[in-house]
Amino acid sequence: MEVTVNRTSPGSGSGHRQKDVMANKFFARVFLTLLFLIFPLVSSGQNTVAVKTARIKDLAIYNWKSAPATVVSLNDTSVAAQIKARIDEISVKVGEVIDAGSVLVRLDCTDYRIAEQRVEAEIGALEARIRLAERRLERTRKLEQQQTASEELLDQREADLAVLHAQRRGAMSQLENAKVNVSRCTIRSPYRAVVTARLAAVGEFADMGTRLVEIMDIEQLEISAQVPALDIETVEQAEEIYFEDTASRYAVMLRTVTPAVNTQTRNREVRLLFSNGPALPGAAGKLIWRDSQPYVSAKLLVRRGNDFGIFISNTGTARFHVIPGAQQGRTTPVDLPLDTVVVTEGHYRLENGQPIILYNPR
């Protein structure tokens, strides 16, 4: 078949040239299409079939899987009193976001400050006694050298000074404990958090361990997902994985898979971290990920004998590749390299080893 296209003269305008180019493309496509339709009839004597092909990477189907997931805070705390005191002030309200170090509760600290001052006074008295004992010891040493004081008196002076030093160390420990108790009168948030509950009221007496405020860390967040044990490998190998709630989708990355299976659900817990901005703590949704196993469309499957498979282009011939477990009408996984060339049209009339000619119009 010959395709003849009239060319315009050099003096024609750019509009004529553009029409000529479009006409050339149109007739070329018509020619290729006719060739594809009539070639099997013309070449039937050579038993060659015109086919279309594509690489697996260009036609592969990747399944998306999902599992229930929840955003959990690593720190969800009930802040409690560490001393016995009356509650003077609760500085936060439910729903308020607070920074690390922010004041949560103030307790009556009068008794603890008095105790601190009393210990400081005891330490002052001990230091005065220590200075006096040091002077006595120095005089006694001089007298002992002059043989006007007994060795027993010298030993007594040294023992008195050692006792005072020991008492001072004990008093310093008491002072440190008193300072710690005073610091506990003001309860601060250990991290940036949201206040989820007030558990006490101003004027109440708080005993040691009395829960005062509940706070939840809003920065140290993870996703906890319950994934069937059979799908764990697909999660570990997934290149795309997200957490999705009713608001939006968040990119996440795998942190760990717990090395234990829930005996009731047969699931394993998967912990993940947010790659960019996190969702709200406590948000429920689902973990979704793309299986890295490529699948091919059921349209590419053909049956030869008792086996289902696909045809592969192999240097001018068609090779039938059996896919174990493939079922008619269902997408099926393939274990071939992604650069493998697969016959996508004309495969229904092919036989293993049959010559083929490629027809891949652009």
Phi, psi and omega in degrees: 000134182244134179252120182247128180235126179289132179264150180275156180287158181304336183276357182290161181279173180295333179294321178294320180296320179296321178295323179296317180298316180295322179294319179300314180297319182297311181293329178294319179293319178299318181298314181295322180294316178298321178299318181295324183284323186262348184299315180302328180285319182291322186261017183298334180292332178269358179057037179253139183240135174278131185224162168255150182224166175201155177279152182301323182295337181271343181236003182295144176250130179246125181281144173258135179240163182213161177206148179297142183212157181219143174276123182241145175268138179288343180227106176235098199241144166260110181281127185241160177285143178253359176224170176263119182192162176281145179278117180268327186201137168246112193273356186235161178237159180298134180091352181281137176266127185236150178274164175298134181092354179292146181286129177261308186218144171243131179253156177295121188249012186302309183298322184284328175290323177297317179298322179296316180296322180297318180293321177299321178294319178298320180294320177300317179296318179296321179295323176295317179295326179293319178297319178295318180294326178293319178294318177299318180296321180295317179295319180296323177297319178295317179294324180292325177293328178275001179061034175249000176228144184282157177294329179296321178295322178298317178298323180295317179298318179295320179293320179299317180294321180296321179296318180295320177297320179295319178296324179294320177296320177296319180293323178296323176296319177296322179294319178297319178295321179295319178296320178297318179297322178295319179295331180284352175291335177248115183262126184242158179284132180281350182201169176290128191208171172245138180280123183255343179194146168254122188254359180218176182227156178298136180098341177289155175266124181260126174271171176296127181094357178293126180284131186248313185216144173254132178228155180230128177297129181250009179248320180268087185242150175220161173257129175251119181237142177259103186251133175306140184303327182290340182260002183300318182297323180292327177292316182296329182263357184292136176268337177236124181212136186221157166252131184233126173240193183290342183271310185194187180244138183237135175286134181226167176225146184290131174260309180198159172243123183296134183278050179206149180249133176293122186292337181271316184262345184064027177257162171238141180279133178244131178250133183226158179245150176286136179280324180238236179286141181273162171279176180288142177299139181089353181295134179254142179192221180216149173268127178236141181213154180265123178295130181284352179283120179284142176242156174242153182296150177296339180293339181274348182281138173226157180250128174231113187069233180259006186247148171255145179188194180231159177262137181245139177280122184228089178049057174088001177230160179261128178246129181275120181254114181285134176248105180300136177082357179294144180234142182297135178083005181232143174297150186221145178286149178235149181247029181264156175301149184293342179272000179297134181269122184248141176284124183252339176221141183090003185282341183291332182260009182275154170235157182300127179086003183285138178295145180224156172234136187277136175231093181236076181296146179266000000 
